[in-house]
Amino acid sequence: MSELILDIQGLTKEFILPNKETLTACDQLSFTAKKGQTIGIVGESGSGKSTLVNMLMLMETPTQGKIHYREKNILNLNRREIWQLRPNIQMVFQSPTASINPKMKVIDVVTEPLFNYKRLKAKDKRKKAQELLALVDLSEEYLERYAHHLSGGQCQRVCIARALALNPEILICDEATSALDVSVQKNIIDLLINLQKKNNMTILFVSHDLALVQSFAHEILVMQNGVIVDRLSQEQNLNASEVTYTQCLLNSVYSLSKVKQRLLLEN
Ligand SMILES: Nc1ncnc2c1ncn2[C@@H]1O[C@H](COP(=O)(O)OP(=O)(O)OP(=O)(O)O)[C@@H](O)[C@H]1O
């Protein structure tokens, strides 16, 4: 796990508010990610996680900084180069149902990226869709279903299959398990860990749940008010962190997940 895939330096995003004040949503963020590594990005609401993801996905223009994917600063790419880059960096969103077109069947959802990139012939569609569903442990029985005929967890599996269709090197999961209940969350995390082992993908896993992220991320960046305030490795005992914010986050998440688990047991 030594090959550097992503090198982010001094990434900053300032928003000018209606009252003309400047809000710095991300402030001088710097970190790297290697091939096959999982980086957890954790922080409470408003800490700048989504803004960071939006900049990585080129949906938001940074005020300052560099995003190197392999040897290229992707902020300098033209439209054609961005189109060519897209397959390499894919994303899974928080709300699986909202990110699937309700009028499309699963077979069309998972193969759409391949048709967009002219990487699939119509005659091979069904076979490829089956392969993609198999990756996320769904049988071919789901191919003809619509999103509203799936559970939240099944829907998120379909979204992951769609994100994997183009065989990305980097998968960005933005609160990808937050809308799911605790046991389904665990299944999706296990699935991501297995897929990562198979494909050697780099995963950026954005979440407010520090305890969850610690269970599988190789490195964790803790964000507060747009700044990375703590960096933790998997081996590190989170309770040993000297950063007060990390401790607060840990305590609040522990109590929240305890409540969730209790409710699950009660039901
Ligand atoms: N387009 C925008 N214009 C102005 N301010 C913005 C904009 N987008 C985000 N912000 C502000 O930037 C800060 C960081 O927001 P961001 O959505 O990145 O946080 P977050 O950690 O992803 O929160 P959440 O988990 O609730 O989505 C917040 O104060 C937010 O209000």
PDBQT file of the ligand as one rigid body, heavy atoms in Angstrom, charges set to zero:
ROOT
HETATM    1  N1  LIG A 301     -22.839  27.173  -0.917  1.00  0.00    +0.000 N 
HETATM    2  C1  LIG A 301     -22.604  27.611   0.313  1.00  0.00    +0.000 A 
HETATM    3  N2  LIG A 301     -22.693  28.916   0.609  1.00  0.00    +0.000 NA
HETATM    4  C2  LIG A 301     -22.417  29.383   1.827  1.00  0.00    +0.000 A 
HETATM    5  N3  LIG A 301     -22.027  28.607   2.859  1.00  0.00    +0.000 NA
HETATM    6  C3  LIG A 301     -21.919  27.294   2.647  1.00  0.00    +0.000 A 
HETATM    7  C4  LIG A 301     -22.207  26.717   1.369  1.00  0.00    +0.000 A 
HETATM    8  N4  LIG A 301     -22.011  25.378   1.446  1.00  0.00    +0.000 NA
HETATM    9  C5  LIG A 301     -21.634  25.130   2.717  1.00  0.00    +0.000 A 
HETATM   10  N5  LIG A 301     -21.589  26.274   3.425  1.00  0.00    +0.000 N 
HETATM   11  C6  LIG A 301     -21.179  26.398   4.836  1.00  0.00    +0.000 C 
HETATM   12  O1  LIG A 301     -19.908  25.811   4.978  1.00  0.00    +0.000 OA
HETATM   13  C7  LIG A 301     -19.803  25.155   6.244  1.00  0.00    +0.000 C 
HETATM   14  C8  LIG A 301     -19.428  23.706   6.020  1.00  0.00    +0.000 C 
HETATM   15  O2  LIG A 301     -20.562  23.053   5.420  1.00  0.00    +0.000 OA
HETATM   16  P1  LIG A 301     -20.510  21.539   4.943  1.00  0.00    +0.000 P 
HETATM   17  O3  LIG A 301     -21.826  21.235   4.312  1.00  0.00    +0.000 OA
HETATM   18  O4  LIG A 301     -19.300  21.323   4.120  1.00  0.00    +0.000 OA
HETATM   19  O5  LIG A 301     -20.354  20.772   6.327  1.00  0.00    +0.000 OA
HETATM   20  P2  LIG A 301     -20.578  19.231   6.640  1.00  0.00    +0.000 P 
HETATM   21  O6  LIG A 301     -19.526  18.840   7.594  1.00  0.00    +0.000 OA
HETATM   22  O7  LIG A 301     -20.653  18.461   5.375  1.00  0.00    +0.000 OA
HETATM   23  O8  LIG A 301     -21.995  19.214   7.337  1.00  0.00    +0.000 OA
HETATM   24  P3  LIG A 301     -23.167  18.110   7.179  1.00  0.00    +0.000 P 
HETATM   25  O9  LIG A 301     -22.634  16.854   7.777  1.00  0.00    +0.000 OA
HETATM   26  O10 LIG A 301     -24.304  18.720   7.946  1.00  0.00    +0.000 OA
HETATM   27  O11 LIG A 301     -23.458  18.020   5.711  1.00  0.00    +0.000 OA
HETATM   28  C9  LIG A 301     -21.146  25.344   6.940  1.00  0.00    +0.000 C 
HETATM   29  O12 LIG A 301     -21.042  26.434   7.822  1.00  0.00    +0.000 OA
HETATM   30  C10 LIG A 301     -22.092  25.669   5.799  1.00  0.00    +0.000 C 
HETATM   31  O13 LIG A 301     -23.160  26.489   6.226  1.00  0.00    +0.000 OA
ENDROOT
TORSDOF 0
